[in-house]
Amino acid sequence: MAKLVINADDKKAVISPEIYGHFSEHLGRCIYEGLYVGENSDIPNVNGMRTDVVEALKDMQIPLLRWPGGCFADEYHWKDGIGDKAKRKKMINTHWGGVVEDNSFGTHEFFELCRQLGCKTYVNGNVGSGSVQEMSEWVEYMTFNGVSPMSDLRKANGHEEPWTIDYFGVGNENWGCGGNMTPEHYANEYRRYQTYVRQYDPEKPIKKVCGGANVDDYHWTEGVMKTCFDHVPEQFHGFMDLLSLHYYVHPEGWEIKGSATDFDDEVWYKTLAKAIHMDELLERHSAIMDQYDPEKKVGISVDEWGNWFTVEPGTNPGFLYQQNTVRDALVAGITLDIFNKRADRVRLACLAQMVNVLQAVILTDGEKMIKTPTYHVMRMYRHHQGANLIYSALADVNETGKGEWNVPKVHESVSEKDGIITATINNLTVDETIDLDIILAGKRDLEVVEASIVTEEMHAYNTFEEPEKVIEKKFEGCSKAEDGLKVTLPPASVVMLRFK
Ligand code: AHR
């Protein structure tokens, strides 16, 4: 019989709420239509932000939002997006779909959105095509409260008080769309640019994110860490709070990618196996970081993760619009469990992307909005935010798979907060119901306070005609046993149990 053994006395790191963060880029219908419709839209909005989307994201307990990109960030010139909207520059979004970007969503709008969401802010600066001065002035514009040209400009544009930048990314993918740099060159640029990301308010320090590797580019991590940590003067402390990592799952590889909805058992297991690869990536990048930062002062920010499939037929290939099935729910569950278990190093992560792009939690069509299976998983997992990771281990759990792709049948993580234990458990099999005994060290009489599940046939997804095909439901497959709990996990399911 498969077992899940838990020890609540064996506390690990606190799970940073920011691991449950999101990413919004000026890409396709993420910002425009998805989040921002403008004050004059017929779609209900508050200061231009869609009310339905904001309410759904708040209900999911979104902790953090990254903006404006992505590749867009290294072409973004922030002064184009402030002041009178009628006079803002119009331009072509050369990266994404060749459509007109009218800059109506800019700095003020981003902070207004985060205010409505009640979430932390992660602003990504431009290293690839911007200057140190431009980046430095943006930080001054956003956060300085005294008399200065940029602070005065912000006030003249209608915002008296400075905003809070919780995280600031110094460039994005500078090994690629952010300037095609070598690790050593980027690291020197990072050292220079971050110097001028001034900390104007000591009460609200900005955490700086250094641009990290793509997938398994360990050479990049080594080169960046070595160069950044070479001759670090004392006053330089805090020069790097996080190092990023980007990893997307493409079942059929980068060129072909693969359909979001049409796949067989083998591709199911291939996708889940590729999602589990995240664990090895974190292990190995972290081991390199340990050489320079053994105390783990620098966290990993997986600020782009998720499934990247072939776009939905008939949609603009540059908009990266894809559907979201039960397979995405499993990839979300597995990945979030991996982040939880690596909470000692992973301190921030952003699903790519929040609305209408890649593994989105929300899809919109005009005034209609649906929540995807990934939304429901992220909402279920919200109880892990800020909780203590605790020891958990599976016993007597075999592997399953098809062709060359094998995965463990069950995948989990467990945390504790305010005396309540949250266990999230994924059944990765396509067709096997799994009985699992849950044993909590030192306690036999367990009381379940909440239990829910996301499951359906593996291809199932929500549409605008049938928006509730895959949703979070009450989980009935859990009962008390003599020495803990007995759980029956349906195939292709993500389960969340809370007990004490
Ligand atoms: O999320 C889509 C793109 O993927 C981002 O703009 C870029 O950073 C990454 O390559």
Boltz pocket constraint, residues with backbone or C-beta under 6 A from the ligand:
constraints:
  - pocket:
      binder: B
      contacts: [[A, 25], [A, 69], [A, 70], [A, 71], [A, 72], [A, 172], [A, 173], [A, 304], [A, 352], [A, 353], [A, 358]]
      max_distance: 6.0
